[in-house]
């Protein structure tokens, strides 16, 4: 069983990374991939920025539809204003 590598060197010797969603090869840098973890470690997300943004947009839209169908989340309906003191009469 062979699997395709996540990273490779292109013809010029530059490191490329394969997007786990679209399967395209992009330069392995922060121009095409978001960082994953501390910047000094140099880790990158497995999805390219375009695929990551599309997924994020879909999740937000889905969440918004769920909230409009069922009303606001329960914890927001029951929240009391902060900073108000109860004064005994």
Secondary structure, DSSP 8 states (H G I E B T S, - for coil): -----SEEE-TTS-EEEE-TTT--EEESSTTTS-B-S-GGGT-B-SS-HHHHHHHHHHHHHHHHHHHHHH-S-HHHHS---TT------
